[in-house]
Amino acid sequence: MLAEPIVDGLRNELGEQLSILTVNISSQAGEVLSRQYGSRITPTFIFLDETGNEVWRSVGRLDAQQVRDSLPTR
């Protein structure tokens, strides 16, 4: 399953609660971030908490429910 529709759906659904950054790892900034986070396979999804700490990562596929379940309850 392609991740793009899932990411777009989450962006529409959770835009106020979640910041989604899509990075082209071929760009200069993308290369820096890829090295920083040790990501060598695309797609890689990295969920960070509010302080920038990695909570979990998923390589190859994204589970929308895992994203929802990882958000702090408010």
NUKEKOL-25782 format. One record per atom (N, C-alpha, C): x, y, z; residue in one letter. Coordinates in steps of 0.02 Angstrom, whole numbers, plus 50000, padded with zeros to 5 digits. Example, Ala and Ser with C-alpha at 12.3 -4.5 7.8 and 13.67 -1.06 7.14 Angstrom:
REM residues 2
506604971650390A506154977550390A506604983550390A506424988850354S506844994750357S506455000250394S
***
This chain:
REM residues 74
500424994150000M500005000050000M500445006250000M500295010949958L500665017049955L500545021250017L501075024350042A501025028250103A500725035150093A500795037750033E500575044650021E499845045850039E499375041450018P498675042650039P498585042450115P498965038150148I498915037750221I499175044150253I499745046550230V500035052750256V499565058550243V499305059050183D498835064550167D498215064150210D497955058150222G497375057350264G497515059550336G498095057650362L498275059650430L498375067150434L498675070050383R498775077350381R498105080850384R497615078350347N496945081450347N496585080250413N496655074350440E496295072550501E496605075650563E497265075750567L497605077550629L498045083750623L497915087750573G498335093550559G498445098150618G497965098650662E498025103050721E498435099850777E498475093150777Q498805089550831Q499485086850812Q499645086950748L500225083350724L500555087350668L501215087850671S501595090850617S501895085250576S501755085350512I502025080250467I502515083550420I503115081150420L503635083750376L503815078450326L503745079950263T503935075450209T504605077850182T505095073350180V505775075350161V505995071350101V506255074750051N506565071549994N507295070350012N507475064050022I508155062550045I508685063849992I508475065449932S508945067249880S509145074649883S508755078549920S508915085649928S509475086449979S509785092249979Q510325093450027Q510085092850099Q509515095950115A509245095450182A509045088250198A508765084850149G508565077850159G509155073350174G509705074550140E510315070550153E510555071650224E510535077750248V510745079250316V510285075650366V509635076250356L509165072950402L509225065350399L509335062650340S509415055450332S510005052950373S510555056650370R511145054750411R511005055650485R510685061250502Q510545062750573Q510115057250605Q509625054850568Y509155049850596Y509325042750576Y509865041750539G510075035050521G509575031450476G509275035150431S508775032350386S509095031050318S509075024750296R509365023050232R508865020150183R508275018550206I507765015450165I507165020150161I506865020550102T506265024550096T505685020150076T505095021550102P504975026850149P505135024650221P505365029350260T505455028350332T505045033650368T504665031550416F504245036050456F504515036150526F504665042050551I504945042850618I504465047150658I504205044450712F503745048150756F504155051050813F504135057650819L504505061050872L504005063950922L504195064050985D503765067151035D503855074751033D503515078151077E503525085451077E504215088451090E504665084551120T505335087051134T505845084851082T505615081251031G506055079150977G506375072350987G506165068751038N506425061951049N506045056951007N506405052350978E506085047150937E505685042450981E505045041550962V504605036950998V504605030250963V504545030350898W504555024250858W504705026050786W504875020850747R504965021850675R504685015750639R504495016950578S504225011750535S504545012450467S504765006850440V505095006850375V504645003150326V504485006450271G504115003150218G503365004350219G503075004650278R502355005750282R502195009850344R501625013050342L501405017250397L500725014850420L500655013750484D500025011750514D499695018050543D499165020350511A498825026450533A498585025850604A498355020050624Q498105019250693Q498665019850744Q499255017450727Q499835018250771Q499995025650781Q499935029550729V500045036750735V499525039650782V498895038050771R498355040750814R498475038750887R498655032350898D498755029850966D499355032951000D499825035650961S500435038550989S500345045851009S499805048950989L499695055951007L499495056451080L499755061551114P499545062451184P498795064151187P498465061651237T497755063151246T497685069951278T497205073651253R497105080451279R496375081551295R
***
